[in-house]
Amino acid sequence: MIIKEMIVVEGKDDTKALNRVARCDTIETNGSALNDVTIEKIRLAAERRGVIIFTDPDYPGEKIRRTIEAAVPGCKHAFLPKELAKNHRGKIGVENASDEALLEALEHVRSPGEEPGEEITMDDLMTAGLIGGTGSKEKREELGQKLKIGYANGKQLHRRLMQFHITREEFISALDYSEEKEE
């Protein structure tokens, strides 16, 4: 697989993992030590080649993703489910994912839309049991995995659904899939 965009990762081990499965160039944030120099590199890469943000599926990774997204709008996103990014000690990171999981994430890169539209409301999320109820976190994890948009809390999920222009049909289909899996 050849990736034309620059891929933003957290560290050297992530770069090594991606280089196992694809010919690609990366920008490393050095974990949460994201600074203005790195943001400028990302901005330049976005202008010249495009950028895919591929951070760890944990709180620090999501914080890095949001920081980059705010500073450099229009980046694409690759997501890994937490369970596919854990090593035998339970440590979460892109570097721990299998080659198959990395390829799957890169094959399902999401691009945000320019003008988010609200096809799915917060009421829809509440009705579906994705916010404010027992098991809502697990349901959001499953939905994020199915839609390839990663895990998010309730407000972030609503924003991502709009940002990635997830249709009502995609949303309902993903919910139906999750319910079938439970049975």
Phi, psi and chi 1 to 4 in degrees:
 res  aa     phi    psi   chi1   chi2   chi3   chi4
   1 MET       -  134.8  174.2 -178.8  -95.3      -
   2 ILE  -114.2  126.8  -61.3  171.1      -      -
   3 ILE  -109.4  121.1  -50.1  -71.7      -      -
   4 LYS   -79.9  -31.5   72.4  173.1 -177.2   76.9
   5 GLU   -74.4  158.3  -63.3   92.0  -13.3      -
   6 MET   -80.1  139.5  -62.9  -76.1  -71.3      -
   7 ILE  -106.9  123.7  -57.0  176.1      -      -
   8 VAL   -88.9  121.0  177.2      -      -      -
   9 VAL  -126.8  172.2  -65.1      -      -      -
  10 GLU   -84.4  -31.4  -66.7 -178.3   46.4      -
  11 GLY  -159.6 -178.5      -      -      -      -
  12 LYS   -60.6  -38.3  -70.7  179.9  170.3   98.0
  13 ASP   -65.0  -34.2  -69.5  -22.9      -      -
  14 ASP   -65.6  -42.3  -61.0  -24.8      -      -
  15 THR   -60.2  -45.8  -65.1      -      -      -
  16 LYS   -59.8  -43.3  -72.3  177.0 -169.6  171.2
  17 ALA   -62.4  -44.9      -      -      -      -
  18 LEU   -67.2  -35.4  -70.6  174.5      -      -
  19 ASN   -68.8  -16.3  -75.7  -34.1      -      -
  20 ARG   -69.8  -31.1  -74.9 -166.5  -38.5 -105.3
  21 VAL  -112.4  -12.6  -61.0      -      -      -
  22 ALA  -152.4  153.5      -      -      -      -
  23 ARG   -87.4  111.2  -89.4 -167.0   17.6 -142.0
  24 CYS  -154.8  161.1   60.9      -      -      -
  25 ASP  -112.4  144.3  -63.4  -46.4      -      -
  26 THR  -124.7  159.0   62.1      -      -      -
  27 ILE  -119.6  123.5  -62.5  172.6      -      -
  28 GLU   -97.3  132.0  -63.7  164.6    1.2      -
  29 THR   -85.8   -7.8   66.7      -      -      -
  30 ASN    61.4   47.8 -163.6   19.0      -      -
  31 GLY    66.6 -139.9      -      -      -      -
  32 SER   -76.4    0.9  -63.0      -      -      -
  33 ALA   -82.3   34.5      -      -      -      -
  34 LEU   -61.4  125.1 -177.2   61.9      -      -
  35 ASN  -125.6  178.4   58.7   34.9      -      -
  36 ASP   -63.6  -34.2  -68.7  -20.4      -      -
  37 VAL   -64.2  -44.6  172.5      -      -      -
  38 THR   -66.7  -40.6  -55.7      -      -      -
  39 ILE   -59.3  -40.6  -68.7  -71.8      -      -
  40 GLU   -64.8  -38.7  -79.6  -51.4  -50.8      -
  41 LYS   -61.1  -43.6  -75.6 -178.3 -167.9  173.5
  42 ILE   -64.8  -42.0  -64.3  167.5      -      -
  43 ARG   -60.5  -45.4 -168.5  171.8  -78.8  124.4
  44 LEU   -63.8  -43.5 -179.8   62.4      -      -
  45 ALA   -61.5  -40.1      -      -      -      -
  46 ALA   -62.7  -40.2      -      -      -      -
  47 GLU   -68.2  -38.8  -69.8  170.4   10.2      -
  48 ARG   -94.1  -37.0  -61.4 -171.4  179.6 -127.4
  49 ARG  -130.2  -20.8  -67.4  178.4   57.4 -178.8
  50 GLY    95.7  158.1      -      -      -      -
  51 VAL  -135.0  139.4  167.9      -      -      -
  52 ILE  -116.7  122.5  -61.4  169.9      -      -
  53 ILE   -89.4  123.5  -57.4  171.1      -      -
  54 PHE  -136.0   77.0 -162.7    2.3      -      -
  55 THR   -99.9  168.9   54.5      -      -      -
  56 ASP   -62.0  146.1  -63.4  -15.1      -      -
  57 PRO   -83.1   59.2   29.6  -33.2      -      -
  58 ASP  -139.8  178.1   57.4    9.8      -      -
  59 TYR   -58.5  -49.7  178.5   77.7      -      -
  60 PRO   -61.1  -38.4  -23.1   32.9      -      -
  61 GLY   -63.4  -41.3      -      -      -      -
  62 GLU   -68.0  -35.9  -75.6  -58.2  -48.6      -
  63 LYS   -65.5  -42.9 -175.1  174.5 -179.3 -167.9
  64 ILE   -61.1  -45.5  -66.4  165.7      -      -
  65 ARG   -56.8  -48.2 -175.7 -176.9  -62.9  -84.9
  66 ARG   -64.7  -39.0  -74.9 -167.7  -49.0  -88.3
  67 THR   -63.1  -46.0  -58.8      -      -      -
  68 ILE   -65.5  -44.6  -65.6  167.9      -      -
  69 GLU   -57.1  -40.9 -158.6  173.4   50.1      -
  70 ALA   -69.5  -38.1      -      -      -      -
  71 ALA   -81.9  -31.3      -      -      -      -
  72 VAL  -133.5   80.4 -172.7      -      -      -
  73 PRO   -63.1  151.9  -12.5   21.5      -      -
  74 GLY    93.7    3.1      -      -      -      -
  75 CYS   -69.1  151.2  -65.9      -      -      -
  76 LYS   -85.3  166.6  -65.2  178.0 -178.1  178.4
  77 HIS  -134.8  137.2  -61.9  -94.8      -      -
  78 ALA  -118.2  137.8      -      -      -      -
  79 PHE  -127.6  144.0  -64.1   96.4      -      -
  80 LEU  -118.4  136.8  -90.4  174.0      -      -
  81 PRO   -68.0  146.4  -15.9   26.2      -      -
  82 LYS   -52.4  -45.2  -88.0 -174.5 -177.1  178.5
  83 GLU   -65.1  -21.6   64.4  -87.4    5.4      -
  84 LEU   -90.8   -2.3  -63.2 -179.3      -      -
  85 ALA  -116.3   16.4      -      -      -      -
  86 LYS  -100.0  141.3  -78.8 -174.5 -176.7  176.4
  87 ASN   -92.9 -176.7   67.1   12.2      -      -
  88 HIS   -65.0  -17.6   60.6  -79.1      -      -
  89 ARG   -94.1   -2.2  -69.2 -172.0 -159.6  108.4
  90 GLY    89.8    2.4      -      -      -      -
  91 LYS   -73.1  135.0 -175.2  176.2  178.3  -29.8
  92 ILE  -100.6  132.9  -65.3  171.8      -      -
  93 GLY  -177.9  152.2      -      -      -      -
  94 VAL   -54.1  -38.7  168.2      -      -      -
  95 GLU   -63.1  -18.0   72.4  -85.3   11.4      -
  96 ASN   -90.5   -9.2  -61.1  -40.1      -      -
  97 ALA   -73.7  151.0      -      -      -      -
  98 SER   -71.6  161.7   69.3      -      -      -
  99 ASP   -57.4  -40.3  -68.2   -4.7      -      -
 100 GLU   -62.6  -43.3  -66.0   79.0   22.8      -
 101 ALA   -65.4  -40.2      -      -      -      -
 102 LEU   -63.6  -45.2  -67.0  171.4      -      -
 103 LEU   -61.7  -43.1  -76.0  169.7      -      -
 104 GLU   -58.9  -45.4  172.9   82.9    7.0      -
 105 ALA   -63.8  -41.9      -      -      -      -
 106 LEU   -71.5  -27.8  -68.3  170.7      -      -
 107 GLU   -76.8  -17.4  -72.9  169.5   -0.7      -
 108 HIS  -117.2   40.3  -68.7   92.8      -      -
 109 VAL   -62.9  137.0  168.2      -      -      -
 110 ARG  -107.2  140.4  -70.3  -79.2 -167.9  167.7
 111 SER  -111.1  131.4  -62.2      -      -      -
 112 PRO   -72.6  147.7   24.7  -30.1      -      -
 113 GLY   -79.3  159.1      -      -      -      -
 114 GLU   -71.8  -44.3  -70.1 -178.2   19.0      -
 115 GLU  -119.4  102.8  -69.9 -176.1   32.0      -
 116 PRO   -63.7  137.9    3.1   -1.5      -      -
 117 GLY  -115.4  145.0      -      -      -      -
 118 GLU   -94.9   92.0 -175.9  179.2   42.4      -
 119 GLU   -90.1  -27.9 -108.7 -164.7   72.1      -
 120 ILE  -118.9  122.7  -61.7  132.3      -      -
 121 THR   -94.4  168.9   65.3      -      -      -
 122 MET   -62.1  -34.5  -71.0  -63.1  -84.7      -
 123 ASP   -61.9  -39.4  -75.4  -17.8      -      -
 124 ASP   -60.8  -42.2  -67.2  -30.3      -      -
 125 LEU   -64.2  -39.8  -62.1 -179.0      -      -
 126 MET   -68.1  -45.2 -164.6  168.0  -66.9      -
 127 THR   -59.9  -37.1  -59.1      -      -      -
 128 ALA   -78.4   -2.5      -      -      -      -
 129 GLY    76.8   22.8      -      -      -      -
 130 LEU   -91.6  -13.9  -65.0  165.0      -      -
 131 ILE  -140.1  147.0   53.2  176.4      -      -
 132 GLY    71.6   19.6      -      -      -      -
 133 GLY  -143.0  173.0      -      -      -      -
 134 THR   -64.9  129.6  -54.6      -      -      -
 135 GLY    79.0    7.3      -      -      -      -
 136 SER   -65.5  -34.9   58.3      -      -      -
 137 LYS   -61.9  -47.0  177.6 -178.5  178.4 -178.0
 138 GLU   -63.3  -38.8  -68.2   78.1   14.7      -
 139 LYS   -64.9  -39.1  -71.6  178.5 -176.3  176.7
 140 ARG   -66.3  -39.9  -74.3 -166.9  -51.0  -88.3
 141 GLU   -59.1  -46.6  -76.6  177.2   -0.2      -
 142 GLU   -63.9  -44.5 -175.9  118.0    2.7      -
 143 LEU   -63.2  -45.3 -177.1   74.1      -      -
 144 GLY   -59.8  -37.9      -      -      -      -
 145 GLN   -67.3  -46.4 -175.5  174.6  -12.8      -
 146 LYS   -63.5  -41.1  174.7   69.1  177.2  151.1
 147 LEU   -85.6   -5.1  -67.1  172.4      -      -
 148 LYS    62.3   39.2  -50.7  -74.5 -173.6 -146.6
 149 ILE  -119.7    6.4   60.5  172.2      -      -
 150 GLY    76.5  169.2      -      -      -      -
 151 TYR   -74.5  144.6  169.1   75.9      -      -
 152 ALA  -151.6  153.4      -      -      -      -
 153 ASN   -72.6  179.5   67.2   29.4      -      -
 154 GLY   -56.5  -51.0      -      -      -      -
 155 LYS   -65.5  -43.1  -78.1 -175.9 -177.9  177.8
 156 GLN   -63.8  -38.7  -70.6  171.9  -23.1      -
 157 LEU   -61.4  -46.6  175.6   61.1      -      -
 158 HIS   -58.2  -45.2 -176.1 -113.1      -      -
 159 ARG   -63.6  -43.2 -171.1  170.5   68.7   46.1
 160 ARG   -65.7  -39.3  -80.7 -167.4 -170.5  159.9
 161 LEU   -59.5  -41.6  -68.4  169.3      -      -
 162 MET   -70.7  -47.2  -69.9 -171.9  -51.8      -
 163 GLN   -59.3  -40.6 -178.6 -177.6   34.3      -
 164 PHE   -95.7   12.6  -67.5  115.5      -      -
 165 HIS    50.6   47.2  -68.3 -110.5      -      -
 166 ILE   -71.2  124.9  -57.8  -64.0      -      -
 167 THR   -79.2  161.7   64.8      -      -      -
 168 ARG   -59.2  -37.3 -179.8  168.4  -70.9  -74.1
 169 GLU   -64.9  -44.3  -69.2   74.8   29.0      -
 170 GLU   -61.7  -42.6  -71.3  174.9  -61.5      -
 171 PHE   -61.0  -50.2  176.6   71.9      -      -
 172 ILE   -64.5  -41.4  -69.4  167.9      -      -
 173 SER   -61.1  -43.2  174.9      -      -      -
 174 ALA   -65.6  -37.9      -      -      -      -
 175 LEU   -65.8  -43.7  -74.1  175.2      -      -
 176 ASP   -60.0  -41.8  -70.9  -15.7      -      -
 177 TYR   -60.6  -44.3  171.5   82.2      -      -
 178 SER   -64.1  -41.1  -63.9      -      -      -
 179 GLU   -67.4  -39.0  -71.9  171.1    6.0      -
 180 GLU   -61.0  -38.9  -74.4  172.5   17.2      -
 181 LYS   -64.3  -35.1 -149.1  172.6  168.2 -175.0
 182 GLU   -68.2  -32.3  -75.6  177.3   13.9      -
 183 GLU   -71.9      -  -67.2  172.2   -2.0      -
